[in-house]
Amino acid sequence: MTKCFSLTASRNWCLRSTFSSSGLRSTVTDLGDGTTIHCWVPKTRKENRPDLLLLHGLGANAMWQWGPEIIPRFIRHFNVYVPDLVFFGDSYTTRPDRSDSFQAQCVYRVMEANSVKRLRVVGLSYGGFVAYSLAAQFSEAVERVVICCAGVCLEEKDLAEGLFPVKTLEEAADILLPQTPEKMKELMRFTFVKPPVKTPNCILVDFIDEMNKEHVQEKKELIHALAKDRKLSEIPKIPHPTLIIWGDKDQVFPLELGYRLKRHLGDNANMVVIKGTGHAYIVEKPKEFYKHLKSFLLPQTPPIPSPTTTTIAATNHQNGHVTVTS
């Protein structure tokens, strides 16, 4: 029986309306190699504003992850670009490459097509891997980097050594790409400190049908490609000013991976730990998340001191600072 109404499709329509009313327009760029990338770009690009690239994580399309809590705030200060990464939303490729470096190359070509020469980039979870690769490959085009709860410095051996709650990449993929209400609830337990309670199965099924049914195998391959043969010693050190943001109770990429990245980058990076949040801190504490982003991405605007913020010298994590906020 055909559904007569989809709550997920309705919200997707509302998000499109929010993006459009915020000054963005939907575009599709054909890269000419079997790859097409959908991207939200400014309706009118303003030369006196910096260019900001927002890269989403696994899950629904980019609109769901950079929605009404974030986009309208950024539009005031930046020319904002929000692509769907390959196999998400309306982006697709016939090429076999599943690496984060390939995703970064695709995004960079879209930025070139939009005449963006210098940009600041924020990568959320999987998007953080892509942002890091973008900065490593196209260093001169990147000004500042924000890595949000992305285990860039993970190693393939970390799974076997018990760093993660799961033991295999296949088990991780089954949770991160849920195909049943039960797996969806398991994902929410992993990503939220206080997951939504008693969400009806019909709503979860609707979301899965609308957002999680396409390109499942390809997305699993993206997850496997992240960890395959990955070694910390082979990860390049990007030279850009970098902000690392993590939830202190993250179960998808444990906090230790944030500290590991901080040690890897040394003086080039500062780290913020948002207390009482998990992997989904962009949903749990969006205003605090935005505050840290703005103070870093617009350095001429000094951060407002807060009595609930403690800054400690990162003596255990090498150079720079770690800020713990509650």
N, C-alpha and C positions, 0 to 999 in steps of 0.2 A: 504493500500500500504506500503510495507516494505521500510524503509529508506535505502538509498544507502550510506549515509555518516553521521557521527555524530561528531560534533565539540567537544562535551564533551568526547566521547570515545577516540578521537584523543589526547586530552589534557591528559587524564588519562594515555594513553600509554607513552606520553612524560614525565609525572611525574614518572612513573615506571622506565623509562630510566635514569632520573636524580638521583633517589634514588640508582639505581644499580651502576651507574658510580661514585657515591659519596662513594662507599665502603660498601653498605648495600645489604643484600640478603633477599628475601621473604621466610618466614617460616610459617607453620601452626602447632600449638600444640594441640593435642587432650588431653583434661584434664580428659577424662575417665568417665565423669558424664553427657554426652549429650552436652558438651560444647567444641567448638573448637575456638581457637583464632589465627587470623593471625597477624603476627608481623614482622616488618623489624628489622633485627639484623645485627651486624657487620660481614662482611665476615671474617675479622681477628680481634679478640679482642686483644687489646694492654694493657698489665698489668700495664703500667706506666700512663695510662689515667683513670680518673674517669668514672663511668658508669652513663649515663643520660637517663632518661625515659621521653618521650614526650607524653602527653595524650591530644587527640583532643576534640573538642566540638561537638555539634549537627551539622548536615549538611552532607556534602559528607564524603568520607573516609579520613583516616589520611593523605594521601599524599597531598590532596588538601589544608589541613590546615597547614601543616608543609613543604610546597613546596620549590621551588628553592631559595627563599629569605632567608630561615632559615637553612635548612639541610646542605648545603655545608659549612656554617660557623661553625656549631657545630662539624662537622666531624673532623675538625682540632684539636680539644681540648678534645673530649670525645669519649667513646664507646657509640654510640647512639642506643636506642631501641625505635621503634615507632609502637605500637600495634594499630589495629582497635579494638575499644571497642565492646562489644557484641551488635549485630544487626546492625553493621556498617561494610562496606567493606565485607570481607570474614569471619567475626566472627559471631558465632551463638550459641544459647543454646536451648535445649528443656525444661530446668528448668523454673519454673514460677517466680522466684525471679527477681524483676526489680530494686532493690535498688542499690545505688551507692556503698554500702559496698560489695555487690556481685561482681560488676564490679572490685572493688579493689582487691578482693580475686582472681579473675581470672587473673588479671594482675600480681599479686605477684607470682602465680603459674607458669606463663610463665617465669618470671625472675628467679625463682628457676630452671626451666628446662634449662635455659641458664647459670647456675652457677653464677648468679649475687647475691652477698651477701650484698653489700652496694651500694646505689644509690642516685642520686639527681633527683628530679622529678619536672616537669613543667606541670601544668594542665591548659588548656584553656577552659574557660566557663564551660560546662558540665564536661569536663575533670578535672576542678579544684575541683569539688565535689569529684571525684574519687581520685584525688591526696591527698586531705585532709583526706579522709577515709583511704587511704593506709597508710599515716603517723600515723594516730590514731591507726590502727589495728596492724601494723608491724613497730613499732617505731624504733626498733634496726636496721632495714634494711635501714632506711632513714636518710640521712645526712642533706639535705637542701630541702626546699619546695618553689616553686613559684606558687602563685595562681593568675591567670590572669582573671579578670572580671568575677569571679564566685561567685554567691550570697550564699556562704556557710552559712552565718548567717541569711538567710531569715527565716521568720516564716510563717506558714500557714495563719495567720491572716493578713499578709501584703497586700495580694490581696484585701481583703474586706476593708482595711483601706486606700486604694488609693495610695500605694507606687509605683505601676506599672501602665503603660498606659492602661493595660488590666485589666478586672475585674475577669476573671475566668481562670482556667488552660486550659480548653478546647479552649478558645479563644487564649491563648498563644500558644497552640500546633498547632492550625490551621495556625498561622503565622510562627512559628519556623520550621514546617514541610510542606512547601507550596506544594500544589498540582495543582495550576493554575498559569498562568503568573501574574495575578493580585495579588495573595498572595505573589508571589516571589518578585514583586516590593514593596509590603508593607514591607516584611522582609528587603529589602535593605534600605528602608527609616528608619527602626528601627536600623539597625546596622551600617550604614555609616553616617558621618556628611555631606559628599557630595556624595550621591549615584550615581552610573553610570546612565547617562541620555540616554533616547531613546534606550534602549536595545531591539532589535527586539523580538517579542513574540516567533518567531520560535526558537531562541537560548535558551530562557527560557524554552520552552516546551521540547527541546532536553535535557537540564540539568535535568529537573524534571524526564523525562522518564528514564534517565541513572542512576540518583543518589538518587531520592526521592520516588521511587515507591515501594521499597521492605521494608517489616517489618514496615509499617506505624503504625499499631495498637500497636505493641510492643514498638516502639519509643514513642508513646503517653503515654504508661504506664510508661516508664522511666521518663517522665516529671512529671506525676502525683505523682510518688513515691518520687520525690525530696521534694515536699512540704507537703505531707500528714503527719499530726500530728507533723510537725517540730516545735521545740521550741528552742530558743536560750539557755535557761537554761540547755538543755540536750545535747548540742553540746560540745564534749570534746575539751579541750585546748591542742593542740599539742605543744610539748616542743622544736621543731626544729627551727633553724634560718629560718625565713620565709620572703619572699618578696611578697608584694601585688602590683599588677600593674593594673591600671584602666584608662579608658578614661573618661575625665571630662564630656562628653556629652552622656554617655552610657544610652540608653533607654531600653535595655533588662534587665540589672541588674543595677539600678541607683547607682550613686556614694556613696550614703549614706550607701549602703551595704558594700562597701569597707571600709569606716570609721568604720562601726559596727564591721567588722572582725578585724580591727586594734585595736579597744578598747578591743575586746574579747581576743586577744593574748598578748596585752601589750608589754613589752620589747622584746619579742621574734621576733617581726615583725617590718619591715620598709615598708613604702608604697610609691609608685611612682604614680603620677597622670600625664598622658600625655595630655596636653592641645590640644584642637581642634580636638579631636578624639572621636569616639563612641565605640561601642562594638567591631568593627572590626579594632582596631588599629594595629593589626598584619599586616593588609593589608595597612592601611593608613600611618603608620610610622614604617615600618619594621626595618629600620636601628637603630632607636632610641630604639625600643623594644629590639633588639638584644644587644645593648650597655648595657642596664640595666641588662639583663640576664647574660651576660658575667661577668660583674663586681661583681655580686652576686654569681654566680655559680663557678667562679674561683677567690676566694677572694685574692689570692696572686697577682692578677693583679689589682692594684688600679684603680678606675674610673677616667677618665680624666676630670678635672674641666672644666665647660663650662660657658661662660658668660650668657647663656640663661637659666641656671638652678638656681633655688632659693630653698634653704633648710630652712624650718621653723620648730621651735619646735612645736610639736603636742600637745599644751596645751589643745586644745579642744577635743583631741582624745586619751589622755592618753599616756604618755611615748613614747620612740622611736622618729622617725622622719617621716615626710611626705615630699617628694620631688615633687615639681610641675615643670614640664618641658614644654617648649613651642617650 
